[in-house]
Amino acid sequence: MEIYVVETPAGVFAIDKNGSVVEKALFGRKADEAAEKLRQLQSGTAITELKEFISSVRKAGFDTLVTETDAVANALKSIDGMQTRVEAGIESVTQFREKLATDWKGRPKWLKQKKLDVKPIEDAEEYQRFIRQVTLELARGAVTAATAKRDLYAVQAVRAIDDIDKTINLFAGRIREWYGLHFPELDRLIEKNDTYARLVADLGLRSNFTEGNLEKEGIPNERIQQIASSARKSMGANFPEEDLEWLRSFCKDTLELARFREKAETYVDEIMKQTAPNTTLMLGPLLTARLMSIAGGLMNLAKMPASTMQVLGAEKALFRSLKTGARPPKHGVIFQYASIHQSPRWQRGKIARALSGKLAIAARVDAFGGDYMGDKLTKDLEKKISEIQEKYKEPPIRTPDKEPFFRRRDEGHRRDRRRRR
């Protein structure tokens, strides 16, 4: 015989086809405890109240439990191995939930059937207040669980790295302009901002830019003579010692910020290897974290189709193409993937499409707890990229007949406008 199992904030009920209560396991009158038990049950975890509940149902002659969700069915099955079945939209269950809100008045029969381990709710008004408190506790727990996801920490960290990069670039530009008053020729001789700031912080005045000092700073030999010669012939103004100390202190702070950025990269690397190992192996930790940052988290990324994943970060270009008929973007932030930006222009779209297809699989495996398959996906992707590079070595020859439809359409519109004029 079958019996329906209904989970509610007040407890778990077993009802027959007529909606009559056969057995119950009440949660008590404390909203936080009831919310925690209900949350565990709805997540598929068996609670202590279920053991006696199932035993009583079995003694009553029922051998199959019918529930509305797989999670509750798994929780019931883990207690005693009793046969369960999932069926959505059961009319008697729906009616029982609606009736339960008003059935407390006058202490219904199922509350008087036997001695209760917990003190039951007395009336309908109290039950409504109790429902509200349990709902708030469930919502609070859901928010806490959502914010506790580790991938969100990686998202914040990679956004912090982007902010640090902007700040370092801003500071580097100020350092070059400031020190350029004293040694303007150095700006074109040193390209890397961190090297420029380090030289200013360590050497100070241009008179200290000698061959020996530059060699100690690790400057390449082919650059040492140029820098030393430019320092001796520089047309810059003299730099007062007190002003130079301020600039050197500024350079040291900028270099410290750059070192902190390296620590942030290591932190993101550790998180991404734990939360998204498959996707991280394919893209690298920073690029994976940036994709997740745009998507709003690993779960949101996993729910996206491959075509959407391909153009993440290029939303403006995508909507502009839909509005104006221009060519749609072939890639978004995944352009930073080495095989895309190092390939010829006509191969990039095909490689981006292949990459996004594998990323969609990797993200779903990471989000929903599948087996590790990053090595296989990476190997398949590399094989596909090799095939693309071999097949499309030469750029395609475009003829007017092979132009995209929207381009031929726009040309037709322009001819019509010229004729009307």
HELIX and SHEET records of a PDB file:
HELIX    1   1 ALA A   31  GLN A   42  1                                  12    
HELIX    2   2 GLU A   49  LYS A   59  1                                  11    
HELIX    3   3 ASP A   70  ASP A   80  1                                  11    
HELIX    4   4 GLU A   91  LEU A  100  1                                  10    
HELIX    5   5 LYS A  109  LEU A  111  5                                   3    
HELIX    6   6 ALA A  124  THR A  147  1                                  24    
HELIX    7   7 ARG A  150  TYR A  179  1                                  30    
HELIX    8   8 LEU A  186  LEU A  189  1                                   4    
HELIX    9   9 ASN A  193  LEU A  203  1                                  11    
HELIX   10  10 ARG A  206  ASN A  208  5                                   3    
HELIX   11  11 GLU A  211  LYS A  216  1                                   6    
HELIX   12  12 ASN A  221  ARG A  232  1                                  12    
HELIX   13  13 GLU A  241  THR A  275  1                                  35    
HELIX   14  14 PRO A  277  LEU A  283  1                                   7    
HELIX   15  15 PRO A  285  ALA A  295  1                                  11    
HELIX   16  16 LEU A  298  ALA A  302  1                                   5    
HELIX   17  17 ALA A  306  GLN A  310  1                                   5    
HELIX   18  18 GLU A  315  THR A  324  1                                  10    
HELIX   19  19 VAL A  333  GLN A  336  5                                   4    
HELIX   20  20 ALA A  338  HIS A  341  1                                   4    
HELIX   21  21 ARG A  345  PHE A  368  1                                  24    
HELIX   22  22 GLY A  374  LYS A  391  1                                  18    
HELIX   23  23 PRO A  400  LYS A  402  5                                   3    
HELIX   24  24 PHE A  405  ARG A  420  1                                  16    
SHEET    1   A 5 VAL A  21  LEU A  26  0                                        
SHEET    2   A 5 GLY A  11  ILE A  15 -1                                        
SHEET    3   A 5 GLU A   2  THR A   8 -1                                        
SHEET    4   A 5 THR A  64  THR A  67  1                                        
SHEET    5   A 5 GLN A  83  VAL A  86  1                                        
END                                                                             
